[in-house]
Amino acid sequence: MRKSLIVMVTCLVLASVCVGCGSEKELSMGDVEINPIVEEKPVVVDENGKAVKKDEISADLNQVFEQFEGSWIFDSRRGAAVMVEKANDSMYTFPGASWVVSISGGDVMTDLDVVEYTSNTISFCKKNADGDYYYKLSFGDDVKSIEMACGDTQNSADSVLICNEKSEG
């Protein structure tokens, strides 16, 4: 009898909870907060490793891009080059970008893809269907050439393009 009483009380408690549920307001789309999916980008850091806000880097990063500006030849036979140009002068269109870096027959990146920079290097992260791919643009030892290193991680390079001459045209 005691077990029957416990079962009956439990059923009454559950029934009262369920009745309370039925009186609740139904949800509509107006009641739901919709948060857009935001693509997570790596934090941009300066040459001291300090995180920099995107709106604070424009002047410094612009100066670094200006040093690299031009067409840097890595295969004169094919006319293949790494092009660094202002977005307004580029044949590529990227809304919000100020600078475009393109590799003949390869990827195109912008200042929006920058993850790290110093006074003489710029590192980029390109998100592709295969995953992230990293590029590092830097001056060669002689400062008359540039190097474009490419790899699956930010600190390793599978290949390096060495551009020994700058096109004047």
Secondary structure, 3 states (H helix, E strand, C coil): CHHHHHHHHHHHHHHHHHHHHHCCCCCCHHHCCCCCCCCCCCCCECCCCCECCHHHCHHHHHHHHHHHCEEEEEECCCCEEEEEEEHHHCCCCCCCCCEEEEECCCCEEEHHHEEEECCCEEEEEEEECCEEEEEEEEECCCCCCEEEEEECCCCCCCEEEEECEEECC
